[in-house]
Amino acid sequence: MTYHPKSDFIATMIERGFLADCTDLQGLDDALVSGVVPAYIGYDATAASLHVGHLLNVMMLRWLQKTGHRPITLMGGGTTKVGDPSFRSEERPLLGPEQIDANIAGMKQVFARYLSYSDAPNGALMLNNAEWLDELNYLDFLRDIGRHFSVNRMLSFESVKSRLDREQSLSFLEFNYMILQAYDFLELNRRYGCLLQMGGSDQWGNIVNGIDLTRRVLDTEIFGLTSPLLTTSDGRKMGKSQGGAVWLNGEMLSPYEFWQFWRNTTDADVGRFLKLYTELPVDECDRLGALAGSEINEAKILLANQVTELLHGQEAAEAAEATARAVFEKGGIGDDLPTLTLTPDEVGDGISIVQLIVRSGLARSGKEAKRLIADNGARIDDAPLTDSGLMIDAAALAAPIKLSAGRKRHALITLAG
């Protein structure tokens, strides 16, 4: 049976491909029609920036606001002190309060590009769960909250089971995480009237925990909605490139490199990514995604422009496209290429080409760089690079050197003056 949504938000989630599951789709749809619904997504402050893997859920919050509802970005100032075991093979390193605060400040810069924070009925809120978690009294928490949780049920969650099946240690600290996340939902409902938690489908168990807890403690009906865990058509996890995480902060990844990530989208993913990551009409996304041959490349450039414009602004998107055209079509060197600037001391009597390939982000390791050269995938100033033992000295860097991995990824190596 096809569900016919009444609210603009649910209609958008379904037609653009954001919806994986919902605890009560009809109940949520009715709530969305009857008034402004505050909804949250939680973000642990483990890095100074969000990355492309977060962007799907950020777009969900953006659509929520565009359809008249209130997005809440909940920063895990409290839970980051504990660590989330979800689908991780090892325990996360624990961070101090100063590092957590600095990370939250970096992430807020990104959110502000997508959401409008204000006191308006649908103005976004940025909250920090340290507001209530730091004040908890352990004995009161055990008595009032802990009694609602079944350890048997917690052990059945996939995020926990996968660790235990592999006989990997799961500390009591991490085991508490899912209780704290459930408590977040309860507190957000109590303090801010929050009715909905959203997240990736790996968060389903944590979301349901919060709904159950809130019903038991406050006798309130709230909802959960998850998005699909996104992989590219060739099976890779969304948000990872050969150079590592695709960061959303411009200082950590240049707008050009961000643009290039989207330009390199596989043909089969173009239509789907246009629907998820841009605001182009769905019909137009479908039309562009169905293009073939060289025409699909223009659709990829449009995708890269649209996504980069949302994050970094129109000028940055236009500059990235202009640089790309200069590099690819005219074989030139664009000003915005990722650049590795070396000091004379670093170069010394010479620095290996393998090291330069790794340091410029074109390969993750020396082994990968050597394989790139052996497979004829590396170029230096547009000429084939075949010698993995090549040493580059200061004289060779009198002018910038352009390194390439394949046809689409480039970097400049320069010597500091």
N, C-alpha and C positions, 0 to 999 in steps of 0.2 A: 504494500500500500504506500502510495506517495503522499507525504505530508504536505499540506498547503498552508504555509505560515501566514499569520496575520500581521506580525511585526516586521518592520523593515530590517531590523538587525538579523533575525533568524533567516529571513529571505536571502540576505546578503551572504550569510555564513554558508547556506546550502548551495546557492548558485555559483559562488566563487571557490568552493572546495575546502572551506575551513572546518567543516563539521565532521568530527569522527564519531562522537557519542555525546549523549546528554542524559542526565539522570531523570528528567521529566520534561520532555520537549514541549508538550502542550501546556503544562503548568508555567514553564518559563515564558513561553510565547504570550500567554495571558497576562503575566506580570509586566512584560515589556509593553504591552498595549495599554495597560491601565495606569502607567505612570513612569517616572524616571527611575531606572534600575541602576544602582551602584554595583559595579563588578570589578573584581580584582584579579591580577596575576602577580605572583610572588617572584622576586629575583634575589638570589643570594649574591652578596657583594664580594665575590671571590676574585674578581679582576677589575681593572680600572676602566673597562669598556664592555659594552654588550658586543656580541658578534652576530654574524649573519644567521646562525642557528636560532637566535632570539627573535629575528625579524618577523617571522610568521605571527607570533603572539602579539608583538607590538602593533602589527597591522590590524589584528582583531580588536585591540583596544581603540585604535584610531577609528575603525568602522563603528564601534560601539558609541563613541562620542559623536561621530557624524550623523548617527541615527537618533541622537537626542538623549543618550544615557551617560552616566558618570563613570569614567575609568579611574581605577585606583592602581597606582604602581606601588606595590608593597615591597620595600627594601628590607632584606633580611639582616638588619644590623644585629639582631639577637641570634637568629638561627645560624648565621655564618660562623658564629663562635662554636657551633656544634658540628656542622657538616652533614650534607645530604647523601645517604647511601644509595640513592636511586640509580640502579644499573651501572654503578661504578665498581671497578674491580679492586680498588684500593681506597683506603681512607684518605680524605682530603687533608692537606696541611692546614693547621689552625692559624688564623690571623689575629693580630692585635687590634685594639679599638681605633688607633690612628689610621692604620692601613685600611680598615673597613670604611671609615668615614671618607677617606680620600677616594676609595673605589666608588662609593655612592655618589660623590660629587661628579666623578667622571661619567658615570652612567646617566646622571640627570641631564647632562648636556645632550645626550642622544635622545632621551625621551622627549625633551622640549622641542625637538624637530618634528615630532609626530603628533604630540598632544598639546592641548591648550590648558595650562594650569590656571585656574581662577576660582572665584567664589560663585560663579554662575551655577544654576541647577545642574548643568551637565559639565561643569568645569572639572578638569582632572585634579586628583589629589595625589600627592606623594607622601606616603607614610613609612614609618620605620617600626618594625615589630619589636625593637628594643624598648619602645614606649611602654609596652606592657610586659614583655618577657623579662626585662631587667629587674622589675619590681616583684617578681613572683616569690612567694614563700614556699619552699620545697614541700613542707609537710602539708600545708593547705592545698597545694597543687595535687599532691598524691591523693589526698582524701576527696577533693571535689572533682578532679578531672581524671586522674589515673584509674579510678574504679570503673570508668566506662569503657576501658579498653581490654580486649581479650588478647592475651599473648598468643594463643593458638591461631587466632585470625591474623595477627600481625606477621606470624611466621609463614603464613600462606601467601603473602604478597610476593609477586614476582621479583621485586627489587631486593627483597631480603633472601628469598629462596635461592636466587641465582648465586648469591655470595656463599650461602651455606652449602649448596650442592657442590661448589668448587672447593669446599673446605677452606674458604678464606675467612679471616677473622672479621667479625662484625662487632665493633665495640658497643658497650652499653650506651656510650655517649651518642653514637649514631642511631642506635635503636630508639632513643628518645625523640629523634628528629620528627618522625611522623606524628607523634603526639603533639609536639609543639606546632607543627603546621596545621593540624586540626584545630588546635586552640586559637591560632591566628584567625581562622574563619569565624569562630565563635566570637572573638573580641571585635572583629570588624563588623559583624552583624550587630553586636550589642552597642558599639560606640558610633558607628557610621551608617547603620541600616543596610549594610552590604548584603545583597541577595544572591550573588553569583560569583563562583570562582571558576576561572578558565586556566587552561594549561595544556601541555602536550599530553598525548594519550598515556605516556609513562607515569603521569601524575594521577591517574584515575583512582587508584587505591587511597592516596593521600586526600584527594578531594572528597571521596565518599566518607572517609573518616570524619572530616570536618562537618559534613552534612548530618551524619548520625549524632555526633557530639552536640551540635547546636540544637537538634531536635530534642535530645534527652535533657539538656540543661535548661534551654530557654523555651522549649516547645514551639519552635519557629520553623517554618518550611523555607528552605533555601535550596539552591540549585548548583549543579556542576556541568560544565561543558568542556569537551576536549577537542583538540585539533589533531590531525594525523601526524605521526612522526615522519618527517619528510626525508626521503632519500632521493637522490638524482636517478634518472632512468638507468644509469649504469651501476646502480646499487651503492654509491657512496653516500655517506652521511652529509646532509646539507650543511654548508657553512665551513667545510674544510677544503682547503686548496693544497696544492703541492708545497706551498710555502708555510702552511700552518693555518691558524684561525683567521677568518676574514673579519677583522675588527670594524666596528662602526664609528669609532673616534678617529677623526682626520689626522691626529698626531701619531696614532699607532698604525694607521694604514692610509696611504695617500688616496685622495678622491680618484686619481687616475687608476691605481691598482684596484680599487673597489669597482670602478666602472668596468675594468678589464675582466674581473671575475664574472660579471653578468654577461658581458659580450661573449665570453667563452662557454655560455650555456649550450648543452647538447640540444640538437634540433628537436628531439622528442619532448623536451621539457619546456619549450618556449611558451606554448599556449597556457600551460598550467601555471608557470611562474608569472606570466602577465596578469592572470586572474588573482593570484595570491599577493603579489608584491607591488602592483600598480593600481591605479584607480580608473584605468581605461574601462569603457563599457564591456560587459561580458561578450557580446556579439563580436566586437572588434578583437578581443583577445582570441576568440575561437578562429576568426578569419586569419589573423596573423599567424597563429600556431599551425594552421593547415598549409601554409606556404611551403614551397619546396625549392630545391636548388639554391641558386645565389640569392633568391628573394628572401629566404629565411634569414639570411645575414642582416638584411635591413631591419627585420623584425627583432633580431637580437640587439642591434644598435638602439632601436627604440626602447626595448626593455632596459638596457643599460642606462640610457638617458633618463628614463622615467624614474627608475629606482634611485639613481644617483642624485637627481634633482630633489626628490623627497628628503633625502638625508643631508646633502651638502649644498643644495641650492642650484639654481639654473646656470649660473656662470661656471660653476665647477663642472657640471655635466657637459656644457658646451666646450669647455677647455679640454676635457678628457677626450671627447669625440675628435676634436681637432688634432690633438696629439696623436691619437690612434691612427687617424687617416694619414698623418705625416709619416708615421713609422711604417705602417703596413703598405700604403699605396705608393709612397715616394721613396721608401727606404731611408728616410731621414732620421734624425735624432730629435725627439720631442723634448721640450723643456720639463715636462711633468713626469718623465720616466722615473721610476724608483732609482735613487742614486746612492751609491756607497762612496763616501769620501774618506780616503785614507790619509793618515799623516805620514810624513817622510820616515819617521821612526818605525811605523808599522810595515812600511815597504822594505826598509833596510836595503840589503843586497839583493832582495827579490822576494816575491810572495807567490805561492803556487796558484795556478789557475783553478785548481780544485777548491782551494780555500776561498777564492773570490766567488766562485759559483755558489758555495754554501752561504757565505756572509751576505751576498746580495739577495738571498731568499729564493734563488732559482732551483735550489735543491736542499733537502733537509739534512743531508749527511754527506761526508766525503765519498762514501760507498755509492750513494745515489748519483753524485756528480760524476764519478768515474764511469758509472753505467751509462749516464746520459752521453758522455763523450764517446764511449765504445759503440753506442747504438746510433752514432752520427746525428744525435739530437741537439748538439751544442754548436753555437757559432760565435765567432769573435769578429766584431765589425763586419757582420754579414758574410764572413767567409767561414767555411767548415773548420771546426776545431777538432783535431784528431789526436793531439798529444796531451795526455793527462799529466805528463811530467813538466809541462811548460811552466817556466818561471817568468813573472812580470816584474821588471825593475822600474825605477823612477823615470828613466829615460822613455820607456814605453808609455808612461802615463803623462807625457808632455801635453798630449791632447786626451780628452775623455775616451775611454774604451767602452764599446757597447757589447754586452754579453747577451746571448739569446738562448732560451731553452725551447726548442720547437719553433713554430712560426709565430706564436702569439704572446710569449712571455719574454720580456726584455728588462735589462737593468744597465745603468751607467756606472762605470768605475772612474772616479776622479781623484786627483791628488790635491790635498789642501795646499793653498798658496802660502 
